[in-house]
Amino acid sequence: MNKALYHPRYWSSWLTILFTRCLCLLPLNALLVFGQWMGSITANSGLLKRRRHIAEVNVGLCFPELSPEQQQQLVTDIIVSTYLGMLETAYSWWASDEELSERTDFEGVELIEAAQAEGKGVLLIGSHFTTLDLAGRLLRLKVDVDSSYQKQKNPVFDYCILKYRLKRFTNMVEKKQMRRLIKLVKSGRAMWYATDQDFGRKNSVFVPFFGHQTATISTVGTLLKLTNAKPLYFSHYRVGKGKNTRYLIRITDPFEGKFNDDDVNNATVLNSVIEQAVRVAPEQYLWVHRRFKTRPNKSDAKLYSVTKRSK
């Protein structure tokens, strides 16, 4: 580990990790009840003002059919789900396979194995739900997969996340390492690849997402063409609350015959599938991310008034 991570400016990050580790000594039932309680307090305390603002803008754009009161309740539920997701991420680092397996239901995992049995690699397209890291750990209980990742700005968190992911995934590939990703998929590996964040105008096309023209990366079609991989969709949900919480890991094949050489078509297909998955449990999607940050026209007004230190 880089000794620079011990610098005093990172002590608060290490204390956060230590505090979270102590929390994860609790049984999962107690941890989830605590997370629900703390998430509810945090959601209405003003501590996450920036993130709440981003979620409010996103919910207003994507769920105009809801009343103002329903939108505010959904935003609160999103903050609670995000808080739970942070605790579940940490729990996934230290929990045993047995603890996790007994709470998890799996659907469609055999689709990955079937594609590999035909000699194909698999591009396992995912989305940023609050159960993201936990879901990767749960899927790994059933099938050997690799994962792409986006480097974190906080080097302490980046170190810890990568360290614990490497304990579960055979290969971790930073998203800018496209040659390595292509090589692994061409060799027959299954690669988890999330596409649903705003990476700016470069390498993106604008296609509908919840009825709004949204910057969407256009690399999936190219990856499939270069690797001849089988595209599958990976969704994951938290089912129930508190001590009754279970997790659903679902692999589906909604892309058959839909991808071609047209980047706009491919991005449209992707966003349609992701939108359908989000509508199943909208409060569990990562709406605290500025999904609509990059506007179709540079002259368009910014949607998020609070931008400093936000992603």
MOPENOR-V901409 format. One record per residue. N is the residue number from 1. RES is the residue in three letters. PSI is psi in degrees with one decimal (none if undefined). D_LAST is the distance of its C-alpha to the last C-alpha in Angstrom with 1 decimal. Layout:
BEGIN
n	res	psi	d_last
N	RES	PSI	D_LAST
N	RES	PSI	D_LAST
END
This chain:
BEGIN
n	res	psi	d_last
1	MET	141.3	26.6
2	ASN	124.8	25.6
3	LYS	-21.7	27.4
4	ALA	-22.1	24.7
5	LEU	-12.5	22.7
6	TYR	0.9	25.4
7	HIS	144.3	24.7
8	PRO	-28.2	24.6
9	ARG	-14.5	21.1
10	TYR	1.7	20.1
11	TRP	-37.7	22.7
12	SER	-34.1	20.4
13	SER	-41.7	18.4
14	TRP	-36.8	21.8
15	LEU	-36.9	23.1
16	THR	-43.6	20.2
17	ILE	-44.8	21.3
18	LEU	-44.9	24.9
19	PHE	-42.6	24.5
20	THR	-38.4	22.9
21	ARG	-40.6	25.7
22	CYS	-42.0	28.3
23	LEU	-36.7	26.9
24	CYS	-2.1	27.2
25	LEU	-17.2	30.9
26	LEU	152.0	31.3
27	PRO	151.1	32.6
28	LEU	-37.8	29.9
29	ASN	-47.0	31.4
30	ALA	-38.5	31.1
31	LEU	-41.0	27.5
32	LEU	-38.8	26.5
33	VAL	-44.3	28.5
34	PHE	-43.4	26.9
35	GLY	-40.4	23.4
36	GLN	-42.7	24.3
37	TRP	-49.1	25.8
38	MET	-37.2	23.0
39	GLY	-39.4	20.3
40	SER	-41.6	22.5
41	ILE	-46.9	23.0
42	THR	-39.0	19.3
43	ALA	-28.8	18.4
44	ASN	15.3	20.9
45	SER	-14.8	20.8
46	GLY	-2.4	18.1
47	LEU	-28.9	16.6
48	LEU	48.0	13.3
49	LYS	-45.6	13.5
50	ARG	-48.3	9.9
51	ARG	-37.2	9.2
52	ARG	-40.6	12.6
53	HIS	-45.1	12.2
54	ILE	-44.9	9.4
55	ALA	-38.4	11.9
56	GLU	-42.9	14.8
57	VAL	-46.7	13.8
58	ASN	-44.5	13.3
59	VAL	-40.9	16.5
60	GLY	-38.5	18.3
61	LEU	-41.4	17.7
62	CYS	-19.6	18.6
63	PHE	58.7	21.3
64	PRO	-17.4	23.3
65	GLU	-15.6	26.4
66	LEU	148.6	25.6
67	SER	162.5	27.0
68	PRO	-39.0	24.9
69	GLU	-41.2	26.0
70	GLN	-37.2	25.1
71	GLN	-43.7	21.6
72	GLN	-37.7	21.2
73	GLN	-39.8	22.7
74	LEU	-40.7	20.4
75	VAL	-43.9	17.4
76	THR	-44.1	19.2
77	ASP	-34.8	20.0
78	ILE	-43.9	16.4
79	ILE	-42.4	15.6
80	VAL	-45.5	18.8
81	SER	-37.3	18.1
82	THR	-41.6	14.8
83	TYR	-44.6	16.9
84	LEU	-40.2	19.6
85	GLY	-36.9	17.5
86	MET	-42.1	16.6
87	LEU	-39.1	20.4
88	GLU	-34.3	21.4
89	THR	-50.6	19.4
90	ALA	-40.7	21.4
91	TYR	-36.4	24.5
92	SER	-22.2	24.3
93	TRP	-34.9	24.6
94	TRP	-14.6	27.9
95	ALA	153.7	29.5
96	SER	159.6	32.5
97	ASP	-37.8	32.9
98	GLU	-43.6	35.5
99	GLU	-42.7	33.4
100	LEU	-40.7	30.7
101	SER	-37.6	33.1
102	GLU	-12.6	35.2
103	ARG	5.4	32.3
104	THR	137.5	31.1
105	ASP	137.2	32.4
106	PHE	137.6	32.0
107	GLU	128.6	32.5
108	GLY	8.9	33.0
109	VAL	-27.7	32.5
110	GLU	-18.5	35.7
111	LEU	-35.0	34.2
112	ILE	-47.8	32.5
113	GLU	-36.4	35.8
114	ALA	-41.9	37.8
115	ALA	-42.3	35.7
116	GLN	-32.4	36.2
117	ALA	-23.6	39.9
118	GLU	5.5	40.2
119	GLY	14.0	38.9
120	LYS	149.1	35.5
121	GLY	168.7	32.1
122	VAL	128.8	29.4
123	LEU	104.3	26.0
124	LEU	94.9	24.5
125	ILE	126.6	21.7
126	GLY	-179.4	19.3
127	SER	162.4	16.4
128	HIS	82.3	13.6
129	PHE	162.3	15.7
130	THR	-16.0	15.6
131	THR	18.2	18.7
132	LEU	-59.6	17.2
133	ASP	-41.4	18.6
134	LEU	-41.2	21.7
135	ALA	-39.9	22.4
136	GLY	-42.3	22.6
137	ARG	-40.5	25.0
138	LEU	-43.5	27.0
139	LEU	-37.5	27.4
140	ARG	-16.5	28.5
141	LEU	-24.9	31.4
142	LYS	-29.6	32.9
143	VAL	148.2	32.0
144	ASP	111.3	31.1
145	VAL	156.5	27.8
146	ASP	170.4	25.4
147	SER	142.4	21.6
148	SER	160.2	19.0
149	TYR	157.2	15.9
150	GLN	125.5	12.7
151	LYS	135.4	13.1
152	GLN	146.9	11.2
153	LYS	-36.0	10.4
154	ASN	115.4	12.8
155	PRO	-27.2	16.1
156	VAL	-48.6	17.9
157	PHE	-38.4	15.7
158	ASP	-43.3	15.7
159	TYR	-47.2	19.5
160	CYS	-44.1	20.1
161	ILE	-46.4	18.2
162	LEU	-39.4	19.8
163	LYS	-47.4	23.1
164	TYR	-29.7	23.5
165	ARG	-37.1	22.3
166	LEU	-19.5	25.0
167	LYS	-21.4	27.5
168	ARG	-37.1	27.1
169	PHE	139.7	26.2
170	THR	-41.6	28.7
171	ASN	136.3	26.3
172	MET	126.0	22.6
173	VAL	119.3	21.4
174	GLU	142.5	18.3
175	LYS	-25.6	17.1
176	LYS	-8.1	18.3
177	GLN	61.0	21.7
178	MET	-34.6	22.9
179	ARG	-42.0	26.6
180	ARG	-41.1	26.6
181	LEU	-46.4	24.9
182	ILE	-42.4	27.5
183	LYS	-43.0	30.3
184	LEU	-44.5	29.6
185	VAL	-39.9	29.4
186	LYS	-27.2	32.6
187	SER	-4.0	34.3
188	GLY	5.5	33.9
189	ARG	157.6	31.0
190	ALA	125.7	28.6
191	MET	122.3	24.9
192	TRP	124.4	22.0
193	TYR	108.1	19.4
194	ALA	135.0	16.4
195	THR	-0.8	15.6
196	ASP	39.8	13.4
197	GLN	163.4	9.9
198	ASP	107.7	9.1
199	PHE	16.4	10.2
200	GLY	-177.9	11.4
201	ARG	-35.0	15.1
202	LYS	135.4	16.9
203	ASN	21.4	18.3
204	SER	155.1	17.2
205	VAL	159.0	19.5
206	PHE	117.1	19.1
207	VAL	164.1	20.7
208	PRO	139.9	20.8
209	PHE	114.3	18.6
210	PHE	37.5	19.9
211	GLY	7.0	21.8
212	HIS	138.9	19.2
213	GLN	119.3	18.9
214	THR	134.4	15.7
215	ALA	120.7	14.6
216	THR	127.9	15.8
217	ILE	145.8	16.6
218	SER	24.4	20.4
219	THR	-18.5	21.2
220	VAL	-47.2	22.7
221	GLY	-40.9	26.0
222	THR	-43.6	26.5
223	LEU	-43.1	26.0
224	LEU	-39.1	28.5
225	LYS	-39.8	30.9
226	LEU	-25.0	30.8
227	THR	-15.0	31.2
228	ASN	35.3	33.2
229	ALA	161.4	31.1
230	LYS	120.2	31.3
231	PRO	128.7	28.1
232	LEU	160.0	27.6
233	TYR	135.0	24.9
234	PHE	110.6	23.8
235	SER	156.8	22.9
236	HIS	140.8	23.0
237	TYR	151.3	23.5
238	ARG	124.4	24.3
239	VAL	123.0	27.7
240	GLY	179.5	29.3
241	LYS	155.9	28.5
242	GLY	-132.6	29.5
243	LYS	-13.8	32.4
244	ASN	7.4	32.8
245	THR	132.9	29.4
246	ARG	170.2	29.8
247	TYR	139.4	27.4
248	LEU	123.2	27.9
249	ILE	119.3	27.2
250	ARG	125.2	28.0
251	ILE	127.0	28.5
252	THR	167.9	29.6
253	ASP	72.9	30.8
254	PRO	2.7	29.7
255	PHE	-1.4	29.5
256	GLU	117.5	33.2
257	GLY	8.4	34.4
258	LYS	-21.9	31.3
259	PHE	145.4	29.7
260	ASN	-155.1	31.3
261	ASP	4.8	30.8
262	ASP	113.0	28.9
263	ASP	-38.1	25.1
264	VAL	-44.1	24.8
265	ASN	-47.8	26.9
266	ASN	-42.5	25.1
267	ALA	-35.5	21.7
268	THR	-43.4	23.3
269	VAL	-46.7	25.0
270	LEU	-51.3	21.9
271	ASN	-34.1	20.0
272	SER	-43.9	23.3
273	VAL	-43.8	23.6
274	ILE	-42.8	20.1
275	GLU	-42.7	20.6
276	GLN	-39.9	23.9
277	ALA	-39.1	22.6
278	VAL	-38.9	19.9
279	ARG	-19.5	22.8
280	VAL	-40.1	24.7
281	ALA	75.0	22.4
282	PRO	-28.2	19.6
283	GLU	-15.3	18.8
284	GLN	-1.6	18.0
285	TYR	155.2	15.2
286	LEU	69.6	11.6
287	TRP	-5.5	11.1
288	VAL	1.6	8.5
289	HIS	142.5	6.0
290	ARG	77.1	6.0
291	ARG	-27.8	9.0
292	PHE	27.7	10.9
293	LYS	-49.1	8.8
294	THR	118.4	11.5
295	ARG	151.7	14.8
296	PRO	-37.7	18.1
297	ASN	135.0	19.7
298	LYS	-23.2	18.3
299	SER	-8.2	20.3
300	ASP	145.5	18.7
301	ALA	144.6	17.4
302	LYS	142.1	13.7
303	LEU	-27.5	13.1
304	TYR	115.6	10.6
305	SER	-23.8	12.6
306	VAL	107.6	10.3
307	THR	-25.5	7.7
308	LYS	130.2	8.5
309	ARG	9.3	6.8
310	SER	156.8	3.8
311	LYS	none	0.0
END
